Amino acid sequence: MVPYRAVYEDPVNYIRLEVDDSVLPEWPPSAHAHPKVMRAEDVARILSGIVVKEHRIWIQKWLQGEAPLIPAFRPEELALLSRQIAEAFVLAQPDERVTFYLSQPQTSVKRIITTGGLYVHGTELHFILGNWQVLYGIPTYGMIYDRRYPMRPTAAKGFNLFFDPSEATVIQPHSFLDMVLANSTDELVIDLTKVVSGPIASLSGR
């Protein structure tokens, strides 16, 4: 398992701090801008601006039209995440990222999950959605994969992510294969200077 520190946990949800192996001790520029003070209201504003759109190929668009934009989080999820993620950023170290796991039990062995993670690098917030409203069934051999690895998808990603306001989105380069597999927009990079009032600075001065 990825080493982590729990920030919040109840029987069906959690927010954690996980070690990010992309941060290299020998390369200081790879370190994240943590710990960071962010108001819960600002986190809520950012999360409420994240929307999901089902990925459809051309034949689906021809038959069904464009998929609608749907908020990534329900109101009760926003209330939980905004408070706990704000707290997690204050506790986070430069080599950690914040991860979250939200679930709605359906039966004793099935649940609908939404999972992912985020971190701040410079003045940019990176948000990755691992799973979005995915029906997950616990395998017979008992490996609870979804709770162990919130950043990893449990099924093929069939969605794209967008942010409102769109001008705050930082465009990232992607390969042709990423676009074909709908992996090109499962991560958002948001310019915090355009969505958060006041100075953007971490407690460590990064």
C-alpha positions as CSV (number, residue, x, y, z in Angstrom):
1,M,0.0,0.0,0.0
2,V,1.0,3.6,-0.5
3,P,2.0,5.1,2.9
4,Y,-0.6,7.5,4.2
5,R,-1.8,9.5,7.2
6,A,-5.5,9.7,7.9
7,V,-7.1,13.1,8.2
8,Y,-10.7,12.0,8.3
9,E,-12.4,8.6,8.2
10,D,-15.9,7.3,8.8
11,P,-17.4,3.9,7.9
12,V,-17.8,4.8,4.2
13,N,-15.6,7.8,3.4
14,Y,-12.1,9.1,4.1
15,I,-9.6,11.9,3.4
16,R,-5.9,11.0,3.6
17,L,-2.4,12.3,3.0
18,E,-0.5,9.9,0.8
19,V,3.2,9.9,-0.1
20,D,3.6,11.1,-3.7
21,D,6.4,9.1,-5.3
22,S,6.6,11.6,-8.2
23,V,8.3,14.0,-5.7
24,L,12.0,13.4,-5.7
25,P,14.2,14.4,-2.7
26,E,17.1,15.0,-5.1
27,W,15.1,17.4,-7.3
28,P,13.6,20.2,-5.1
29,P,11.4,21.7,-7.9
30,S,9.3,18.5,-7.8
31,A,8.2,19.2,-4.3
32,H,4.6,20.4,-3.8
33,A,3.6,23.7,-2.2
34,H,2.5,22.1,1.1
35,P,1.6,22.8,3.8
36,K,-0.8,25.4,2.5
37,V,-3.6,27.4,4.1
38,M,-6.8,27.3,2.1
39,R,-10.2,28.4,3.4
40,A,-12.9,25.7,3.3
41,E,-15.1,28.2,1.3
42,D,-12.4,28.4,-1.4
43,V,-12.0,24.7,-1.6
44,A,-15.8,24.4,-1.9
45,R,-15.9,27.0,-4.7
46,I,-13.2,25.1,-6.6
47,L,-14.8,21.6,-6.1
48,S,-18.2,23.0,-7.1
49,G,-16.7,24.2,-10.4
50,I,-15.6,20.7,-11.4
51,V,-18.0,19.1,-13.8
52,V,-18.0,15.7,-15.5
53,K,-19.0,14.8,-19.0
54,E,-19.5,11.3,-20.3
55,H,-17.0,10.4,-23.0
56,R,-18.8,9.6,-26.3
57,I,-17.3,8.6,-29.6
58,W,-18.7,10.0,-32.8
59,I,-21.4,7.3,-33.4
60,Q,-22.7,7.9,-29.8
61,K,-22.8,11.6,-30.4
62,W,-24.7,11.0,-33.7
63,L,-27.3,8.8,-32.0
64,Q,-27.5,10.4,-28.6
65,G,-26.1,13.9,-29.0
66,E,-23.5,15.5,-26.7
67,A,-23.5,14.3,-23.1
68,P,-24.6,16.8,-20.4
69,L,-22.2,18.4,-17.9
70,I,-22.8,17.0,-14.4
71,P,-21.3,18.3,-11.2
72,A,-18.6,16.0,-10.0
73,F,-19.8,16.2,-6.3
74,R,-23.2,16.2,-4.6
75,P,-24.0,18.9,-2.0
76,E,-23.3,16.6,0.9
77,E,-20.0,15.5,-0.6
78,L,-19.0,19.1,-1.1
79,A,-19.7,19.9,2.5
80,L,-17.5,17.0,3.7
81,L,-14.7,17.4,1.3
82,S,-14.3,21.2,1.5
83,R,-13.7,21.1,5.3
84,Q,-11.5,18.1,5.4
85,I,-9.4,18.9,2.3
86,A,-8.8,22.4,3.7
87,E,-7.5,20.8,6.9
88,A,-5.5,18.2,5.0
89,F,-3.6,20.9,3.0
90,V,-2.5,22.5,6.3
91,L,-1.1,19.2,7.5
92,A,0.4,18.1,4.1
93,Q,4.1,17.9,3.6
94,P,5.9,18.8,0.3
95,D,6.1,15.1,-0.7
96,E,2.4,14.3,0.0
97,R,-0.9,14.6,-1.9
98,V,-4.4,14.7,-0.5
99,T,-6.6,11.7,-1.5
100,F,-10.3,11.1,-1.0
101,Y,-12.7,8.2,-1.1
102,L,-16.5,8.6,-1.1
103,S,-18.8,5.6,-1.2
104,Q,-22.5,4.8,-1.1
105,P,-23.1,1.2,0.0
106,Q,-25.7,-0.6,-2.2
107,T,-25.4,-4.1,-0.8
108,S,-23.0,-5.9,1.5
109,V,-20.6,-6.4,-1.4
110,K,-21.4,-3.5,-3.8
111,R,-21.0,0.2,-3.5
112,I,-20.9,3.3,-5.7
113,I,-17.5,5.1,-5.3
114,T,-16.0,8.4,-6.3
115,T,-12.3,8.7,-5.6
116,G,-9.2,10.8,-6.5
117,G,-6.6,13.1,-5.3
118,L,-5.2,16.6,-5.5
119,Y,-2.1,18.7,-4.7
120,V,-0.8,22.2,-5.1
121,H,2.3,22.9,-7.1
122,G,3.3,26.5,-7.2
123,T,0.1,28.4,-7.8
124,E,-1.6,25.5,-9.6
125,L,-4.0,23.0,-8.1
126,H,-3.8,19.6,-9.7
127,F,-7.0,17.5,-9.4
128,I,-7.2,13.9,-10.5
129,L,-10.5,11.9,-10.5
130,G,-9.7,8.2,-10.2
131,N,-13.3,7.0,-10.2
132,W,-16.6,8.8,-10.6
133,Q,-19.9,7.1,-9.5
134,V,-18.5,3.7,-10.3
135,L,-20.4,0.6,-9.1
136,Y,-17.7,-1.5,-7.4
137,G,-18.2,-5.1,-6.4
138,I,-15.8,-6.6,-3.8
139,P,-14.2,-9.7,-5.4
140,T,-14.7,-13.1,-3.9
141,Y,-11.1,-13.3,-2.9
142,G,-11.6,-10.2,-0.7
143,M,-9.1,-7.7,-2.1
144,I,-10.6,-4.3,-1.3
145,Y,-8.8,-2.6,-4.2
146,D,-10.9,0.6,-4.3
147,R,-10.2,1.7,-0.7
148,R,-6.5,1.0,-1.0
149,Y,-5.7,2.9,-4.1
150,P,-8.0,5.9,-4.5
151,M,-6.0,7.5,-7.3
152,R,-6.3,4.4,-9.5
153,P,-9.4,3.6,-11.6
154,T,-11.2,0.4,-10.9
155,A,-12.7,0.4,-14.4
156,A,-12.0,2.2,-17.7
157,K,-12.6,5.9,-17.4
158,G,-15.5,7.0,-19.5
159,F,-15.6,10.6,-18.6
160,N,-13.9,14.0,-19.2
161,L,-13.4,16.7,-16.6
162,F,-14.0,20.4,-17.0
163,F,-13.8,23.4,-14.8
164,D,-16.0,26.5,-14.5
165,P,-14.7,29.2,-15.1
166,S,-12.8,27.6,-18.0
167,E,-10.3,30.5,-18.2
168,A,-8.8,29.2,-14.9
169,T,-7.9,25.9,-16.5
170,V,-4.3,25.4,-17.4
171,I,-4.1,23.4,-20.6
172,Q,-1.8,20.3,-20.5
173,P,-0.2,18.5,-23.5
174,H,-1.5,15.0,-24.1
175,S,-0.8,12.2,-26.6
176,F,-3.2,11.0,-29.3
177,L,-3.6,7.7,-27.4
178,D,-4.7,9.6,-24.3
179,M,-7.4,11.4,-26.2
180,V,-8.7,8.1,-27.8
181,L,-8.9,6.4,-24.4
182,A,-10.5,9.4,-22.8
183,N,-7.6,9.9,-20.5
184,S,-6.7,13.4,-21.7
185,T,-9.1,15.2,-19.3
186,D,-9.2,13.0,-16.2
187,E,-6.9,15.6,-14.6
188,L,-7.5,19.2,-14.1
189,V,-4.9,21.9,-13.5
190,I,-6.4,25.0,-12.1
191,D,-4.7,28.4,-11.8
192,L,-5.5,29.4,-8.1
193,T,-4.7,33.0,-8.8
194,K,-7.9,33.1,-10.9
195,V,-10.2,31.4,-8.4
196,V,-8.9,32.3,-4.9
197,S,-8.9,35.8,-3.5
198,G,-5.8,36.9,-1.6
199,P,-2.2,35.8,-1.9
200,I,-1.3,32.2,-2.9
201,A,1.5,31.1,-0.6
202,S,2.3,28.0,1.3
203,L,3.4,27.8,5.0
204,S,6.8,26.7,3.8
205,G,7.2,29.7,1.5
206,R,7.2,27.7,-1.7
